[in-house]
Amino acid sequence: MNRTKTEPLNQSVRRALEMYFAELDGEEARDLYPLVVAEVERPLLEVVMREAGGNQSRAARMLGLNRNTLRKKLARYIRD
């Protein structure tokens, strides 16, 4: 498989946060932690669910979560 090297996730997050602060242009950031968690958690759940073939038990194992916890997170972020 011919893959291109991608930057590590932590560098992508760092770059996105630096851009976020630059765009604030001196305004004070508020509630940043829940914002970042929500921005990362949703695509994480979407990709893992796709990789697990929609199987919540398998996805929960992949994520290291209890299946009920996964179901709550899916209900929060992913609407049918």
C-alpha atoms as a printed R data frame, in Angstrom:
   type eleno elety resid chain resno       x      y      z
1  ATOM     1    CA   MET     A     1   0.000  0.000  0.000
2  ATOM     2    CA   ASN     A     2   1.410  3.395 -0.958
3  ATOM     3    CA   ARG     A     3   0.841  5.712  2.006
4  ATOM     4    CA   THR     A     4   1.873  9.267  2.534
5  ATOM     5    CA   LYS     A     5   3.204 10.107  5.965
6  ATOM     6    CA   THR     A     6   0.787 12.200  7.983
7  ATOM     7    CA   GLU     A     7   1.583 14.364 10.956
8  ATOM     8    CA   PRO     A     8   0.964 12.907 14.405
9  ATOM     9    CA   LEU     A     9  -2.464 13.605 15.856
10 ATOM    10    CA   ASN     A    10  -1.077 15.715 18.684
11 ATOM    11    CA   GLN     A    11   0.637 18.001 16.170
12 ATOM    12    CA   SER     A    12  -2.597 18.365 14.211
13 ATOM    13    CA   VAL     A    13  -4.450 19.308 17.396
14 ATOM    14    CA   ARG     A    14  -1.696 21.744 18.418
15 ATOM    15    CA   ARG     A    15  -1.785 23.432 15.000
16 ATOM    16    CA   ALA     A    16  -5.592 23.682 15.073
17 ATOM    17    CA   LEU     A    17  -5.524 25.220 18.560
18 ATOM    18    CA   GLU     A    18  -2.862 27.734 17.551
19 ATOM    19    CA   MET     A    19  -5.023 28.767 14.580
20 ATOM    20    CA   TYR     A    20  -8.072 28.973 16.859
21 ATOM    21    CA   PHE     A    21  -6.280 31.343 19.239
22 ATOM    22    CA   ALA     A    22  -4.917 33.410 16.352
23 ATOM    23    CA   GLU     A    23  -8.459 33.839 15.014
24 ATOM    24    CA   LEU     A    24  -9.698 35.002 18.426
25 ATOM    25    CA   ASP     A    25  -7.588 38.111 17.864
26 ATOM    26    CA   GLY     A    26  -7.208 38.910 21.561
27 ATOM    27    CA   GLU     A    27 -10.664 37.763 22.660
28 ATOM    28    CA   GLU     A    28 -10.668 35.510 25.715
29 ATOM    29    CA   ALA     A    29 -11.305 31.820 25.043
30 ATOM    30    CA   ARG     A    30 -14.096 30.231 27.077
31 ATOM    31    CA   ASP     A    31 -15.198 26.646 27.611
32 ATOM    32    CA   LEU     A    32 -12.317 25.415 25.494
33 ATOM    33    CA   TYR     A    33 -12.054 21.933 27.008
34 ATOM    34    CA   PRO     A    34 -15.595 20.750 26.137
35 ATOM    35    CA   LEU     A    35 -15.260 22.362 22.701
36 ATOM    36    CA   VAL     A    36 -12.063 20.453 21.902
37 ATOM    37    CA   VAL     A    37 -13.390 17.166 23.314
38 ATOM    38    CA   ALA     A    38 -16.543 17.430 21.204
39 ATOM    39    CA   GLU     A    39 -14.545 18.319 18.077
40 ATOM    40    CA   VAL     A    40 -12.304 15.270 18.498
41 ATOM    41    CA   GLU     A    41 -14.832 12.803 19.891
42 ATOM    42    CA   ARG     A    42 -17.351 13.001 17.061
43 ATOM    43    CA   PRO     A    43 -14.963 12.075 14.209
44 ATOM    44    CA   LEU     A    44 -13.356  9.455 16.462
45 ATOM    45    CA   LEU     A    45 -16.727  7.783 16.976
46 ATOM    46    CA   GLU     A    46 -17.669  8.053 13.301
47 ATOM    47    CA   VAL     A    47 -14.433  6.468 12.077
48 ATOM    48    CA   VAL     A    48 -14.357  3.727 14.707
49 ATOM    49    CA   MET     A    49 -18.000  2.825 14.069
50 ATOM    50    CA   ARG     A    50 -17.243  2.581 10.341
51 ATOM    51    CA   GLU     A    51 -14.154  0.446 10.998
52 ATOM    52    CA   ALA     A    52 -16.197 -1.784 13.326
53 ATOM    53    CA   GLY     A    53 -18.825 -2.257 10.610
54 ATOM    54    CA   GLY     A    54 -21.440 -0.579 12.800
55 ATOM    55    CA   ASN     A    55 -20.979 -3.178 15.546
56 ATOM    56    CA   GLN     A    56 -21.175 -1.271 18.840
57 ATOM    57    CA   SER     A    57 -19.648 -4.060 20.932
58 ATOM    58    CA   ARG     A    58 -16.617 -4.231 18.649
59 ATOM    59    CA   ALA     A    59 -16.333 -0.435 18.530
60 ATOM    60    CA   ALA     A    60 -16.502 -0.252 22.330
61 ATOM    61    CA   ARG     A    61 -13.641 -2.752 22.580
62 ATOM    62    CA   MET     A    62 -11.611 -0.773 20.036
63 ATOM    63    CA   LEU     A    63 -12.146  2.394 22.057
64 ATOM    64    CA   GLY     A    64 -11.661  0.792 25.460
65 ATOM    65    CA   LEU     A    65 -15.130  1.888 26.529
66 ATOM    66    CA   ASN     A    66 -18.099  0.161 28.088
67 ATOM    67    CA   ARG     A    67 -20.766 -0.450 25.405
68 ATOM    68    CA   ASN     A    68 -23.332  1.590 27.342
69 ATOM    69    CA   THR     A    69 -20.899  4.505 27.499
70 ATOM    70    CA   LEU     A    70 -20.391  4.236 23.752
71 ATOM    71    CA   ARG     A    71 -24.164  4.201 23.168
72 ATOM    72    CA   LYS     A    72 -24.544  7.433 25.186
73 ATOM    73    CA   LYS     A    73 -21.762  9.105 23.239
74 ATOM    74    CA   LEU     A    74 -23.239  7.985 19.930
75 ATOM    75    CA   ALA     A    75 -26.627  9.380 20.957
76 ATOM    76    CA   ARG     A    76 -24.966 12.711 21.779
77 ATOM    77    CA   TYR     A    77 -22.941 13.111 18.592
78 ATOM    78    CA   ILE     A    78 -24.381 10.945 15.865
79 ATOM    79    CA   ARG     A    79 -27.988 11.402 14.856
80 ATOM    80    CA   ASP     A    80 -29.557  9.118 12.269
